[in-house]
Amino acid sequence: MCFRLVLIFQFLLITSGLRAQSDTTKTQDNGIYSEDHVYMKNIKTVQLTDSGNTFFYPSILLGSNQQLYLSFDDLGDDLKKFNYRITYCNAEWKPTLLSPFYYTSGFDHSEITTYKKSVATSQHYIHYNLAFPDKYSIFNKSGNYILTVYQDNDTSKPVFSKRFLIYDQKIKIEAVVTASTEMQFKNYKQKINFSIDHTDYEIKDPYSDLKIVITQNGRWDNAASNLKPSLANDNVITYNSEMDAVFNGGNEFRLLDLTKETGHKKQSNPLLIQDENRSFKRYAFSKDLNGKYIVKSIKNSHDQTEADYVYVHFFLPCEQIPDGGLYIFGALSHWQYIPDCKMKYNSNLKGYENTLYLKQGLYNYQYVYLKNTETSGDETEIEGMHAETENDYTIYVYFQQAGTNYDQLIGIKQINSLTH
């Protein structure tokens, strides 16, 4: 009992310390960082995956033996102490007020103790990794979670934050991706129709008890939400309203192959990538990673510690776009519009440019325009928009049970626009 009280006291001290921090970024909510974001320049290649699978959003089944795998690089030779903490969020990714003892058994925080120095690379780094949950930390509640890593267990030194999900498959979801049913958009947009069968799980009022979120290729900025049923009949709830769950078809992601690169390790001599505006080009299918990336070095057998870092200079010739910014966007930007990935307009060359420092591998990316004051970007400005584009979609079904103040994640369905 005393041990438990001490942990509660420590948690209260930590959370009060977090709330005392100045709110300097949009990613803070009551002092908790609730988006995928890296806060230290020396931290690179942060990945959180489900059983090593980089192609789907990190999520595991409640009560299973599945684990999530975290990895990242700290540039340099100095070994540092990194700790992580877990925060439970609602369906809108806002931290809840629940005590960690309510959603975990054991510890909601620990030290990252597995690491290895890079081998024979021009850029020295230390590669850290973590597998969780383990026997010392077991999740009791389904829903949205944030993993935040700190240096020296100091909450004033956040290193990065990553989202993940724990789901409890209480329902059955059937879904299909079609072209938009609106005539003017049928060649440009995609629509998701789906139904929920809750025969084995009671949902009294689907219009108020459920929160539905649909994401495209792991993006949360353009997620469809606030969806309401078009029909609720017996144990099947149907969502097929003409105006709901409609997404820009977009275009296939661009490919950057750094697996064979051995040069370009100086900022003064970057690898030059000259792209083109695809907004008026015909659609052409190409197999892609839907915005993800894979660390890979052709000449090495241990990619995580033997792959090197490469300077890559992106150049996109086009007219300057007013009232907003153009970003290199994808998993390499953590699906965020971050300053490091913002393109700068060169009036002499009449195009946008930027240089990134990337680990060897295969990368997907797009150029996405973010209008001033907006939070959702528009990929169609540069990439174009086609209903034929291959996209991954994930449907998340949240349920708030009467008498509770948290959102359970009672179902997930992953579908592809070509293979559903």
BELLINGI-V115649 format. One record per residue. N is the residue number from 1. RES is the residue in one letter. SS is DSSP state (A for helix, B for strand, O for the rest). OMEGA is omega in radians with two decimals (none if undefined). BURIAL is + if it has 24 or more other ideal C-beta (glycine too) atoms within 12 Angstrom, else -. Layout:
n->{N;N}
res->{RES;RES}
ss->{SS;SS}
omega->{OMEGA;OMEGA}
burial->{BURIAL;BURIAL}
//
This chain:
n->{1;2;3;4;5;6;7;8;9;10;11;12;13;14;15;16;17;18;19;20;21;22;23;24;25;26;27;28;29;30;31;32;33;34;35;36;37;38;39;40;41;42;43;44;45;46;47;48;49;50;51;52;53;54;55;56;57;58;59;60;61;62;63;64;65;66;67;68;69;70;71;72;73;74;75;76;77;78;79;80;81;82;83;84;85;86;87;88;89;90;91;92;93;94;95;96;97;98;99;100;101;102;103;104;105;106;107;108;109;110;111;112;113;114;115;116;117;118;119;120;121;122;123;124;125;126;127;128;129;130;131;132;133;134;135;136;137;138;139;140;141;142;143;144;145;146;147;148;149;150;151;152;153;154;155;156;157;158;159;160;161;162;163;164;165;166;167;168;169;170;171;172;173;174;175;176;177;178;179;180;181;182;183;184;185;186;187;188;189;190;191;192;193;194;195;196;197;198;199;200;201;202;203;204;205;206;207;208;209;210;211;212;213;214;215;216;217;218;219;220;221;222;223;224;225;226;227;228;229;230;231;232;233;234;235;236;237;238;239;240;241;242;243;244;245;246;247;248;249;250;251;252;253;254;255;256;257;258;259;260;261;262;263;264;265;266;267;268;269;270;271;272;273;274;275;276;277;278;279;280;281;282;283;284;285;286;287;288;289;290;291;292;293;294;295;296;297;298;299;300;301;302;303;304;305;306;307;308;309;310;311;312;313;314;315;316;317;318;319;320;321;322;323;324;325;326;327;328;329;330;331;332;333;334;335;336;337;338;339;340;341;342;343;344;345;346;347;348;349;350;351;352;353;354;355;356;357;358;359;360;361;362;363;364;365;366;367;368;369;370;371;372;373;374;375;376;377;378;379;380;381;382;383;384;385;386;387;388;389;390;391;392;393;394;395;396;397;398;399;400;401;402;403;404;405;406;407;408;409;410;411;412;413;414;415;416;417;418;419;420}
res->{M;C;F;R;L;V;L;I;F;Q;F;L;L;I;T;S;G;L;R;A;Q;S;D;T;T;K;T;Q;D;N;G;I;Y;S;E;D;H;V;Y;M;K;N;I;K;T;V;Q;L;T;D;S;G;N;T;F;F;Y;P;S;I;L;L;G;S;N;Q;Q;L;Y;L;S;F;D;D;L;G;D;D;L;K;K;F;N;Y;R;I;T;Y;C;N;A;E;W;K;P;T;L;L;S;P;F;Y;Y;T;S;G;F;D;H;S;E;I;T;T;Y;K;K;S;V;A;T;S;Q;H;Y;I;H;Y;N;L;A;F;P;D;K;Y;S;I;F;N;K;S;G;N;Y;I;L;T;V;Y;Q;D;N;D;T;S;K;P;V;F;S;K;R;F;L;I;Y;D;Q;K;I;K;I;E;A;V;V;T;A;S;T;E;M;Q;F;K;N;Y;K;Q;K;I;N;F;S;I;D;H;T;D;Y;E;I;K;D;P;Y;S;D;L;K;I;V;I;T;Q;N;G;R;W;D;N;A;A;S;N;L;K;P;S;L;A;N;D;N;V;I;T;Y;N;S;E;M;D;A;V;F;N;G;G;N;E;F;R;L;L;D;L;T;K;E;T;G;H;K;K;Q;S;N;P;L;L;I;Q;D;E;N;R;S;F;K;R;Y;A;F;S;K;D;L;N;G;K;Y;I;V;K;S;I;K;N;S;H;D;Q;T;E;A;D;Y;V;Y;V;H;F;F;L;P;C;E;Q;I;P;D;G;G;L;Y;I;F;G;A;L;S;H;W;Q;Y;I;P;D;C;K;M;K;Y;N;S;N;L;K;G;Y;E;N;T;L;Y;L;K;Q;G;L;Y;N;Y;Q;Y;V;Y;L;K;N;T;E;T;S;G;D;E;T;E;I;E;G;M;H;A;E;T;E;N;D;Y;T;I;Y;V;Y;F;Q;Q;A;G;T;N;Y;D;Q;L;I;G;I;K;Q;I;N;S;L;T;H}
ss->{O;A;A;A;A;A;A;A;A;A;A;A;A;A;A;A;A;A;A;A;O;O;O;O;O;O;O;B;B;O;O;B;B;O;O;O;B;B;O;O;O;O;B;B;B;B;B;B;B;B;O;O;B;O;O;O;O;O;B;B;B;O;O;O;O;O;O;B;B;B;B;B;B;B;B;O;O;O;O;O;O;B;B;B;B;B;B;B;B;O;O;O;O;O;B;O;O;O;O;A;A;A;A;B;B;B;O;O;B;B;B;B;O;B;B;B;B;O;O;O;O;O;O;O;B;B;B;B;B;B;B;B;O;B;O;O;B;B;B;O;O;O;B;B;B;B;B;B;B;B;B;O;O;O;O;O;O;B;B;B;B;B;B;B;B;B;B;O;O;O;O;B;B;B;B;B;B;B;B;O;O;O;A;A;A;O;O;O;B;B;B;B;B;B;B;B;B;O;O;O;O;O;O;O;O;A;A;A;A;B;B;B;B;B;B;B;O;O;B;B;B;B;B;B;O;O;O;O;O;O;B;B;B;O;O;B;B;B;B;O;O;O;O;O;O;B;B;B;O;O;O;O;O;B;B;B;B;O;O;O;O;O;O;O;O;O;A;A;A;O;B;B;B;B;B;O;O;O;O;O;O;O;O;O;O;O;O;O;O;O;O;O;B;B;B;O;O;O;O;O;O;O;A;A;A;A;O;O;B;B;B;B;B;B;B;B;B;O;O;O;O;O;O;B;B;B;B;B;B;O;A;A;A;O;O;O;O;O;A;A;A;B;O;B;B;B;O;O;O;O;B;B;B;B;B;B;B;B;B;O;B;B;B;B;B;B;B;B;B;B;B;O;O;O;O;O;O;B;O;A;A;A;A;O;O;O;O;O;O;O;O;B;B;B;B;B;B;B;B;O;O;O;O;O;O;O;O;B;B;B;B;B;B;B;B;B;O;O;O;O}
omega->{3.14;3.14;3.14;3.11;3.11;3.14;3.10;3.14;3.13;3.13;3.13;3.09;-3.12;-3.10;3.09;3.08;3.10;-3.11;3.14;-3.13;3.07;-3.11;-3.00;3.13;-3.14;-3.07;-3.14;3.02;-3.04;3.08;-3.13;3.09;-2.96;3.03;2.98;-3.07;3.07;-3.02;-3.13;-3.05;-3.07;-3.14;-3.08;2.97;3.10;3.12;3.04;-3.02;3.09;3.13;3.13;-3.12;-3.08;-2.98;3.10;-3.12;-3.05;-3.13;3.13;-3.09;3.11;3.10;-3.13;3.06;-3.14;3.09;2.99;-3.07;3.14;3.05;3.08;3.12;2.99;-3.07;-3.12;-3.08;-3.03;3.09;-3.12;3.09;3.11;3.10;3.09;3.06;-3.10;3.11;-3.14;-3.07;3.05;-3.07;3.12;3.14;3.01;-3.13;3.09;3.11;-3.12;3.03;3.10;3.11;-3.14;-3.09;3.05;2.97;-3.08;-3.02;3.04;-3.12;3.12;3.12;3.05;-2.96;-3.12;-3.11;3.10;3.13;3.09;-3.07;3.04;3.09;3.10;3.03;3.10;3.07;3.03;-3.10;-3.14;3.05;-3.06;2.99;-3.14;-0.09;3.09;-3.07;-3.14;3.14;-3.09;-3.12;-3.13;-3.06;3.00;3.12;-3.11;-3.13;3.03;2.97;3.12;3.12;3.12;3.04;3.10;-3.13;-3.09;-3.08;3.03;3.14;3.09;-3.13;3.03;3.07;3.14;3.06;2.95;-3.05;2.97;-3.09;3.12;-2.96;-3.12;-3.01;3.03;-3.12;3.01;-3.05;3.09;3.08;3.12;2.95;3.13;3.13;3.05;-3.00;-3.08;-3.10;-3.00;3.11;-2.99;-3.01;3.11;-3.11;3.11;2.98;-3.09;3.09;-3.13;3.05;-3.11;-3.12;-3.07;-3.11;-3.05;3.01;-3.02;-3.09;-3.10;-3.12;-3.12;-3.05;-3.06;2.97;-3.10;3.06;3.08;3.12;3.11;3.08;3.10;3.10;3.04;-3.08;3.14;-3.10;3.02;-3.12;-3.11;-3.14;3.12;-3.11;2.99;3.11;3.04;-3.02;-3.11;-3.09;-3.14;3.13;-3.04;3.10;3.10;3.10;-3.04;-3.03;-3.05;3.04;3.10;-3.10;2.93;3.09;3.13;-3.11;3.06;-3.11;3.05;-3.10;3.02;-3.09;3.12;-3.03;-3.08;-3.05;3.06;3.10;3.06;-3.12;3.04;-3.10;3.14;-3.12;-3.06;2.97;-3.07;3.10;3.10;-3.09;3.12;3.05;-3.07;-2.99;-3.12;3.14;3.07;3.11;3.05;-3.12;2.98;-3.12;-3.09;-3.14;-3.12;3.01;-3.10;3.02;-3.13;3.05;-3.08;3.03;-3.05;-3.02;-3.08;-3.13;3.12;-2.98;-3.00;-3.09;-3.12;3.06;-3.11;3.09;-3.02;2.99;-3.13;3.13;3.13;3.07;-3.14;3.12;3.07;3.08;3.13;-3.12;-3.07;2.94;3.10;-3.12;3.10;-3.01;2.87;-2.88;3.11;3.09;3.12;3.05;-3.09;-3.10;3.14;3.09;-3.00;-3.12;-3.11;-3.10;3.12;3.13;3.12;-3.08;3.09;-3.07;3.12;-3.14;-3.14;3.11;3.12;3.14;3.07;3.12;3.11;3.12;-2.96;3.06;3.14;-3.14;3.04;-3.08;2.91;3.11;3.01;3.00;-3.06;-3.14;3.09;-3.14;3.10;3.13;3.12;3.09;3.12;-3.08;-3.12;3.14;-3.05;-3.11;-3.11;-3.00;-3.06;-3.04;-3.06;3.12;-3.11;-3.03;3.09;-3.13;3.00;3.07;3.06;3.09;3.10;3.13;3.14;-3.10;3.06;-3.09;3.14;3.13;3.11;-3.13;3.09;-3.08;3.04;3.04;-2.97;3.11;3.05;3.04;3.10;-3.13;3.12;-3.05;-3.12;-2.98;-3.12;none}
burial->{-;-;-;-;-;-;-;-;-;-;+;-;-;+;+;-;-;+;-;-;+;-;-;-;-;-;+;+;+;-;+;+;+;+;+;+;+;+;+;+;-;+;+;+;+;+;+;+;+;+;-;-;-;+;+;+;+;+;+;+;+;+;-;-;-;+;+;+;+;+;+;+;+;+;+;-;-;-;-;+;-;+;+;+;+;+;+;+;+;+;+;-;+;+;+;+;-;+;-;+;+;-;+;+;-;-;+;+;+;+;-;+;-;-;+;-;-;+;-;-;+;-;+;-;+;+;+;+;+;+;+;+;+;-;-;-;+;+;+;+;+;+;+;+;+;+;+;+;+;+;+;-;+;-;+;-;-;+;+;+;+;+;+;+;+;+;+;+;+;+;+;-;+;-;+;+;+;+;+;+;-;-;-;-;-;-;-;+;+;+;+;+;+;+;+;+;+;+;-;-;+;-;+;-;-;+;-;-;+;+;+;+;+;+;+;+;+;+;+;+;+;+;+;+;+;-;+;+;+;-;-;-;-;-;-;-;+;+;+;+;-;-;-;+;+;+;+;+;+;+;+;+;+;+;+;+;+;+;+;-;+;-;-;+;+;-;-;-;-;+;+;-;+;-;+;-;+;+;+;-;-;-;-;-;-;-;-;+;+;+;+;+;+;+;+;+;+;-;-;-;-;-;+;+;+;+;+;+;+;+;+;+;+;+;+;+;-;+;-;-;+;-;-;+;+;+;+;+;+;+;+;+;+;+;+;+;+;+;-;+;+;+;+;-;-;-;-;-;-;-;+;+;+;+;+;+;+;+;+;+;+;+;+;+;+;+;+;+;+;+;-;-;-;-;-;+;+;+;+;+;+;+;+;+;+;+;+;+;+;+;+;+;+;+;+;+;+;+;+;+;-;-;-;-;-;+;+;+;+;+;+;+;+;+;+;-;+;-;-;-}
//
